[in-house]
């Protein structure tokens, strides 16, 4: 069964990097231990929910990449695998700090990316995990996004999406 996910980012650059490297990464709660910020508290509070979602991601799942709070969908990908990597900095913040910040990784067979958003979505995501930017999207919403991508790219997309 294919599950459709939304991965949210604070900026388009992170989505562009996911396209270049065919990989996405999520925060590690332990990197924020001892920090008193509201964000660190949110990560700690939502850690188990994140792990439950992350552990449900499987090969063949569909991911829509969006800008958080704006709902702009800039990419779609097909999941290849997931893994933990604390050695390879990929994103700008990691390269600047010289350490991995997003070690919980998802790799992709393919990512289709657009500088201009394919569409915007403003819908409730099932089991959305705040702070980690991951949630499930309904098959109906996924089909609507795919339809918009088809219109913008003039490419026919045929994916079997079964209901959640």
C-alpha positions as CSV (number, residue, x, y, z in Angstrom):
1,X,0.0,0.0,0.0
2,X,1.4,3.4,-1.0
3,X,1.1,6.2,1.5
4,X,1.3,9.8,0.4
5,X,3.3,12.1,2.7
6,X,4.0,15.8,2.9
7,X,7.4,16.9,4.0
8,X,7.6,20.6,5.0
9,X,10.5,22.9,4.8
10,X,11.1,26.5,5.9
11,X,12.6,27.3,2.5
12,X,12.8,26.3,-1.1
13,X,16.6,25.8,-0.9
14,X,16.1,22.7,1.3
15,X,13.7,21.3,-1.3
16,X,16.1,22.1,-4.1
17,X,18.9,20.3,-2.2
18,X,16.6,17.3,-1.8
19,X,16.2,17.2,-5.5
20,X,20.0,17.5,-6.1
21,X,20.9,14.8,-3.6
22,X,17.8,12.6,-3.8
23,X,17.6,12.7,0.0
24,X,15.6,14.4,2.8
25,X,16.5,14.7,6.5
26,X,14.7,15.2,9.7
27,X,15.9,16.7,13.1
28,X,17.3,14.5,15.8
29,X,15.8,15.3,19.1
30,X,19.1,14.6,20.9
31,X,20.8,17.5,19.1
32,X,18.5,19.9,20.9
33,X,18.9,18.4,24.4
34,X,19.7,21.0,27.0
35,X,18.4,23.8,24.9
36,X,15.5,25.8,26.4
37,X,14.0,27.2,23.2
38,X,10.3,26.6,22.4
39,X,11.4,24.7,19.3
40,X,13.6,22.3,21.3
41,X,10.6,21.7,23.6
42,X,8.4,21.0,20.6
43,X,10.9,18.5,19.2
44,X,11.2,16.7,22.5
45,X,7.4,16.6,22.9
46,X,6.8,15.3,19.4
47,X,9.7,12.8,19.2
48,X,7.7,9.6,19.6
49,X,5.1,10.9,17.0
50,X,7.9,11.6,14.6
51,X,9.4,8.1,15.1
52,X,6.0,6.5,14.5
53,X,5.5,8.4,11.2
54,X,9.1,7.9,10.1
55,X,8.9,4.1,10.8
56,X,5.8,3.9,8.6
57,X,7.6,5.3,5.5
58,X,8.3,2.5,3.0
59,X,9.8,2.0,-0.5
60,X,7.4,3.3,-3.1
61,X,5.6,5.9,-0.9
62,X,5.0,9.3,-2.5
63,X,6.2,12.5,-1.0
64,X,5.1,16.0,-1.7
65,X,7.6,18.7,-0.7
66,X,6.0,21.9,0.5
67,X,7.0,25.3,2.0
68,X,5.7,25.3,5.6
69,X,2.9,27.7,6.3
70,X,2.7,28.7,2.6
71,X,1.5,25.4,1.4
72,X,3.5,25.7,-1.9
73,X,4.3,22.3,-3.4
74,X,7.6,22.5,-5.2
75,X,8.4,18.8,-5.7
76,X,7.2,15.2,-5.6
77,X,9.4,12.2,-5.0
78,X,9.2,8.4,-4.8
79,X,10.8,6.9,-1.6
80,X,13.7,4.5,-2.1
81,X,14.8,3.9,1.5
82,X,15.2,5.4,4.9
83,X,18.3,5.4,7.1
84,X,20.2,7.1,9.9
85,X,23.4,9.0,8.9
86,X,25.3,11.2,11.4
87,X,28.4,11.6,9.1
88,X,27.3,13.4,5.9
89,X,26.4,17.1,6.1
90,X,24.1,18.0,3.2
91,X,22.0,21.1,4.0
92,X,23.5,24.6,4.3
93,X,23.1,24.7,8.1
94,X,25.0,21.4,8.4
95,X,27.8,22.6,6.0
96,X,28.1,25.8,8.0
97,X,28.2,24.1,11.3
98,X,30.3,21.2,10.1
99,X,28.0,18.7,11.7
100,X,24.8,16.7,10.8
101,X,21.6,18.3,12.1
102,X,19.1,16.2,10.1
103,X,20.4,12.6,10.4
104,X,17.1,10.8,10.0
105,X,17.2,10.4,6.2
106,X,14.8,9.3,3.4
107,X,16.3,8.6,0.0
108,X,14.4,8.8,-3.3
109,X,14.4,7.0,-6.6
110,X,13.2,10.2,-8.3
111,X,12.3,13.8,-7.3
112,X,10.6,16.1,-9.7
113,X,11.3,19.7,-8.7
114,X,10.0,23.1,-9.9
115,X,11.3,26.6,-8.9
116,X,7.7,27.8,-9.3
117,X,5.2,25.9,-7.1
118,X,3.1,23.3,-8.8
119,X,0.2,24.2,-6.6
120,X,-0.7,25.3,-3.0
121,X,-2.4,23.1,-0.5
122,X,-4.1,24.1,2.7
123,X,-5.5,20.9,4.2
124,X,-5.3,19.1,7.4
125,X,-2.6,16.5,7.2
126,X,-3.3,13.2,9.0
127,X,-0.9,12.7,11.9
128,X,1.1,15.8,11.1
129,X,4.1,16.1,13.4
130,X,4.8,19.7,14.2
131,X,8.5,20.6,14.4
132,X,9.5,17.7,12.2
133,X,7.3,18.7,9.2
134,X,5.9,15.3,8.3
135,X,2.3,14.2,7.8
136,X,0.1,12.1,5.7
137,X,-2.1,13.4,2.9
138,X,-5.3,11.8,1.8
139,X,-5.5,10.0,-1.6
140,X,-8.1,12.6,-2.7
141,X,-5.7,15.5,-1.9
142,X,-2.8,13.6,-3.5
143,X,-4.7,13.1,-6.7
144,X,-5.6,16.8,-6.8
145,X,-1.9,17.8,-6.4
146,X,-0.9,15.3,-9.1
147,X,-3.6,16.8,-11.4
148,X,-2.1,20.2,-10.9
149,X,1.4,18.9,-11.6
150,X,0.1,17.3,-14.8
151,X,-1.4,20.6,-15.9
152,X,1.8,22.5,-15.2
153,X,4.2,20.0,-16.8
154,X,2.0,18.6,-19.5
155,X,3.1,15.2,-18.4
156,X,0.7,12.4,-17.7
157,X,1.2,10.9,-14.2
158,X,-0.4,7.6,-13.4
159,X,0.2,6.4,-9.8
160,X,-2.0,3.8,-7.9
161,X,-2.8,5.5,-4.6
162,X,-4.9,3.4,-2.3
163,X,-6.9,5.0,0.5
164,X,-5.3,5.5,3.9
